[in-house]
Amino acid sequence: MKKVVAALLMSASMVGSAVEIGGVKLDDTLKVGGSDLVFNGGGIRVKYMIAKVYVGALYTAQKTNDPNLVINAPTARRMQITMLRDVAADDLYVSFIDGLQENISSDEFSAFKPRIQEMSAIFQAVKEVKKGDVIALDFIPGKGTQIMVRGQVKNVIAGDDFAKALLKIWLGPKPVSSDLKKDLLAN
């Protein structure tokens, strides 16, 4: 009997526990495009030093604290956003655009305009994200960025180059939040 209890306790300790940030439970592993990913890090996006907007979580094939390795990885990645408040989708879209413009050249931004319009159409269709809603940006090499809102795939925007640019919103030289960047890479 003691051996059975010991075996059960041992197997329970080997099962990964979910991470919790800001009251949001995050999986420590998940699949994207058929690839196994691990929780790399996560934190809270705070705006104007007081407004908690969302919990951001980064999933990668291997844990790393190097933003360039994540951005340029030839493997799948996920940036997951769990809303902590209701926000108009247009406002969230504008923050994505601001993050892009801060981290890529104006020539790159111009070249991405058709794909940025695709992203705009997704946000316009969603209209509003509510507290608890999950937005997942799945970066799938050779395919592009699959955007899911509330568990439903909204679209796939082609291009590994666009996926890299989007990751720079959170991991680039001028991220939307330095604290969040640090937390996403604090594996």
Helices and strands as residue ranges (DSSP letters): H 2-14, E 19-21, E 24-26, E 29-32, E 35-47, E 51-60, H 67-71, E 77-83, E 87-88, H 89-103, H 106-111, H 113-126, E 128-129, E 134-140, E 144-149, E 152-157, H 160-171, H 178-184
